[in-house]
Amino acid sequence: MIEVINPGLHTTVQDQGRLNHRHFGVPTSGAMDQHAYILANHLLQHQSLKPVLEFTISGPTLFFYAETYIVLTGAEFDVQLNGKEITHSSPIYVPAESTLAIGQAKTGNYGYLGILEGFSTVKVLESVSYHPSINPGAKLTKDMQLLYVKTQFQPLDFNARVIPIHDKFCRTRLDVYPGPEFDCLGKDDQEKLFNHKYFVKPKSNRMAVQLGNTPDLTAPEIITAPVQPGTVQLTPSGELIILMRDAQTTGGYARILQLTDHAMNSLSQCKIGKKEEVTFHKK
């Protein structure tokens, strides 16, 4: 069992998300950086994907009552286990009665804590992922207790390590496909869209990322239509909004581009409020 000593700024339980309910108006949710989520599971040698903890900006402090193995992926944070720094992207043995303190982010936005055999949590609509109106209990709070499977064996080959690619967190080229309303843009606006450099505005969150330094673009509003994570919308005022994991399922702004899965993972780790280079690249 884990006791939450300090929940951090925004620590939640996440998995792949609710993949089969968007036609009912249910957001997908799930880990913002799906690559980091899957990597945590692979490093722990899980045969199927298990839930992880997702944290951002400032991580949680957790007390482990029983021994286990953990792994940290995604953005790099200052992390100490019983007062000693531990390695990122490599399985770590956690003795019984240990304290894990995850501090401030050093690179990127979203970090992930995977645990051997995953956390024992309740599914809502086929997913354990947090959403404020669907599964609010998946957000960590002070003194909360999380259950996990006690380690019954000593793995012999838990020595894999992945070296993080730091460039992922500072220069982001987003691969995209044309959206349904892409041709509503004139040829000049299409060229400006791809030949421009943007940055992530501070108002960005799990629902949507707002881009700053946008060129002067115009497109007509549309009748409400389906949208999905990765949809790039152009508002009547010329703002560019990229929908993320907790986004709504319909919208009335022009859908000019659609991000690839890899681009969504990269964008989620692009530091908010920094003048970091974000560009679109047509697939």
N, C-alpha and C positions, 0 to 999 in steps of 0.2 A: 504494500500500500504506500501511496505518496500523500504527504500532507503539504498543502500549499501554505507556505510561510508568508510569501509575498507574491501576488498574482502577476506583477509587472503591469505594464501599460495596457496591453490588450492581448491576453493569451487565451487561445481557444483550442478546442479539439477539432481536427480537420481530417478529411479523407479525400477521395476522388470527387465527392459531391453527389448531388441528386440529379442523375443523368437522364431519368425517364419521366420527369414530371413537369417539364416546361410547358407542355400543352395545357396544363391545368393552371398556369400562371405562377408556378413555383420556381424561384431562382435556383440556379445550379449550385452556388456556393462551392465549398471545397477549398483545398490549399491554393493560395495565390500563385505560388511557384510549384507547379505540379512536377517539374523535373526534380527539384530538391526533395519533394515528398516521396517520389518513386525511388530516388537514390537512397534515402534513409532506409527504406524497406529492403532494397537490394543488399546494402552493406550489412544488414542484420540477418540476411539469408532467409527472409520470409518467403514461403511458398505462395502466399497470396498477400495482397496489400492490406496493411493494418493501419489503424488510426495513429496520428502523431499529434504533438502539440505545436501550434504555430504561434509565434510571438513577434512583436515588432517594436522598434525603437529602444525599448527597455524591457528585458526579459524577466522571468519569474525566479523566485527562490523556492526550492523544493526539498523536502526531507523524505528520504527513502528508508522505509522500515525493513525491507527485505532486499537481498542481493539481486542484481540483474545486470544486463548490459544495455548501454544506451549509445546513440550516435547523434551528432549535431550536423545539420546540413543547411544549405541556403546561405543567407547573409551571415558573416562572421561577427560574433559578439565576444565581449570579454566574459569568459566562463571559468569558474573555479569549482573543483570538486574537493570538498574538505580542505579548502584553503589553498589548493594547488591548481595551477592552470592545466587544462586538458586539451587534447588535440581535436581539431575540427575535421569532419569527414572521415572518421575512423572509429570503429566500435571501441567502447571504453567499459571496463569492468567497474561496477559500482558495488562496494561492500554494503552489507546491512548497516543501518543507522548512519547514513551518509547525507551530507547537505550539498546540493548543487545550486550554485548561485550564478545566474545569467545576468550580466550587467548591460552595458550600452552597446549598440550596434557600431561596428567599426567599418563595415562595408555593406551596402545594400540596405534593404528594409525588413525583409521577412526571414526569420530563422526557424528551424524545425528541430524538434526533439523526438527521435524515434526510440522506442524501447522494445527489448526482445519480446516477441509474441504480441506486442501491441497493448493498448489500454482496454480495459473492460468497461465499455460505455453503451448507452442506450441509442438505438437507431430510431430515427423519425423519417418516414418516407424513404427507407432503404439507405439512409446515410446517417452518420454520427455528427456530421459537420454542423458547426455553429451557424445560426442565423437568428437575429434578434426576435423575429416573429414566428419562427418555426421550431428552433431548438435552443432557446435561451440558456438552458442548463449546461450547455457545452462551453460556456465561458468561465474561466477560472476565477474564483473569488477567494479571499483570505480564509484560511482554516478548512477549505474544501478538501475532500479526500478522494483520490483516484486509485482505482484498483488495477493491478497488473499481475501477470503470471509470474510466480516466483521461479527463478532459475533453478533447474534441477540437474544441470550438467555443466561441464567445463568445455566449451567449444575449443577445438584444436586449431582451427584455421581462421580465427577472427583477427587477421593481420592485414586486411586490405585497407588501403587509404587512397582517397582521391584528392589530388591537389586542386584547390579551387582556382578558377580562372577569374582573376580580379578584374580583367578588362570588361567582363560581363556587367560589372556594377558601375562603370563610368562612361562607356561609349556604347550606345544602343542603336543598332540598325534594325528596324522593325520590318520584317518581311510581311507583305500584305497582298491580298487579292482585291480586285475591283468590287465594290459593293453594288447593290441593286440600283442606287441612284448616282453612281459614279459618272455616267454619261450626261447627267444633268449639269455637270460642270463644263464650262467652255474649255477649249484646248489650252488656252493660256493659264487658266486656273488649275488644270490638271498638271501642267508643268511646274507651276509654283508649288503645288502640294508636295511634289517629289523632290524639288530642288531647294528645300527649305530646311532649316535646323530649328528644333523645338526644345523646350524643357518642361519638366513636370511641375505643375503649379501646386502650392501648399494645400489647396482644398481637396486634393485627390485622396481616395480611400478605397475600401474593398468594393464599393459599388461602381465607381468610375474614376478615371484619371483625366484631368483637365490639362491640356497642353498650353503653354505660354509661347509668346513670340510667333503667333500665327499670322500668315499672310492675309491679305484682303480677299476672301473667298465668299461667294454667294451661291446658294442653291435653294430651291423652293421647299417649303414644308410639305410633308406628305400626310396622307391619311394614316392613322395609327396602323403599324405593321409589325411583324415579328422582328425581334432583335435577339442577340445572343452575346455571351462574353467574347470580347475581341472586336465587336462592331464599332466602327469609327463614325460618329455622328457629327454633322455640321449644323450648328444652330443658326437661326435667322440673323443673329448678331455677329456671326462669323467665328464663334468659338468651336474648337475641336474637342470632342469628348469621346473617350475610349471606354466602353463598358467593360467592367471587370467581373469577378466571380459572383458577387452578390447582386448583380444588376437585375433590373426588371425584365420582363419577357416581351414587352411591346414598347414602341416609341413612335413619336411623330416627327422626328428630325430626319433629314436626309442621311441615308446609310451609304456613305461614299466609299468606305474601305472595310475590309475584314482582315484582322490580324491572324497569322498562323498561331498554332499552339506554342511553338518555340518563342515567337515574338511576345506573346502574353507573359510567359515566364520571365523573359528578360525585362520587360517593361515593369513588372511588379517589383523588381529589385532596383530600379532606377531611382536614385535618391530624390526625395521630394524637396522642392524648393531650391535645388542647386541648378546652376546653369550648365547642366550636363547635356551633351549632344544627343538628340533623338532625331532620327531621320526615317522616312518611309522608303522602302525598296520594293518595287513591283515584282511579284513572282511570275 
